[in-house]
């Protein structure tokens, strides 16, 4: 698997920061973000359980452009 790097959070120092990649082969978006606090996790659980194989992460709104780009790349990968 080779991930295509999209962007890191532009307002961080470049280390340990939210990041977005696309796995074009699997047509999946891969996101690194901040762990959520227990209050946020509890709110998320109101819509259903979070399986052990999944987690919830938080990204800043300033990453929207990077997420849109990742969505576009993933869409193009699915068409090819």
C-alpha positions in Angstrom: 0.0 0.0 0.0 1.3 3.4 -0.9 -0.3 6.5 0.6 -0.6 9.7 -1.4 0.2 12.6 0.9 -2.4 15.4 0.6 -1.6 17.9 3.4 -0.6 18.6 7.0 -2.3 21.1 9.2 -0.9 24.4 8.0 -1.0 26.0 11.4 1.3 23.5 13.1 5.0 23.1 13.3 5.0 20.2 10.8 5.5 17.5 13.5 2.8 15.6 15.3 0.0 17.4 13.5 -3.2 16.4 11.7 -2.5 15.0 8.3 -4.5 13.7 5.4 -3.5 11.0 2.9 -5.3 8.9 0.2 -4.8 5.2 -0.5 -5.7 5.3 -4.2 -5.5 1.5 -4.5 -8.2 1.0 -1.9 -10.0 4.3 -2.6 -9.8 5.3 1.1 -9.0 8.5 2.9 -6.5 8.1 5.8 -6.6 10.8 8.5 -4.3 11.5 11.5 -6.0 13.8 14.0 -6.1 14.6 17.7 -7.7 12.1 20.0 -11.1 13.2 21.3 -11.9 13.8 24.9 -14.3 11.6 26.9 -17.2 14.2 26.5 -16.8 14.1 22.7 -16.6 10.3 22.7 -19.8 10.1 24.8 -21.6 12.5 22.4 -20.5 10.3 19.5 -21.8 7.2 21.2 -25.3 8.6 21.1 -25.5 7.5 17.5 -24.2 4.0 18.1 -21.2 2.1 19.4 -17.6 2.6 18.1 -16.1 -0.8 17.2 -12.7 -1.7 18.6 -11.4 -1.6 15.1 -12.4 2.1 14.7 -11.8 5.4 16.5 -12.9 9.0 16.4 -10.4 11.8 15.8 -10.7 15.6 15.7 -9.4 17.8 12.8 -9.4 21.6 12.7 -11.8 23.3 10.3 -8.8 24.8 8.5 -8.2 21.3 7.1 -11.4 21.3 5.1 -9.5 22.1 1.8 -7.2 19.2 2.3 -10.1 16.9 3.1 -11.9 18.1 -0.1 -8.8 17.4 -2.1 -8.5 13.9 -0.6 -12.1 13.3 -1.5 -11.5 14.4 -5.1 -8.4 12.2 -5.4 -10.2 9.2 -3.9 -13.1 9.8 -6.4 -10.7 9.9 -9.3 -9.1 6.7 -8.1 -12.4 4.9 -8.0 -13.2 5.9 -11.7 -9.9 4.7 -13.1 
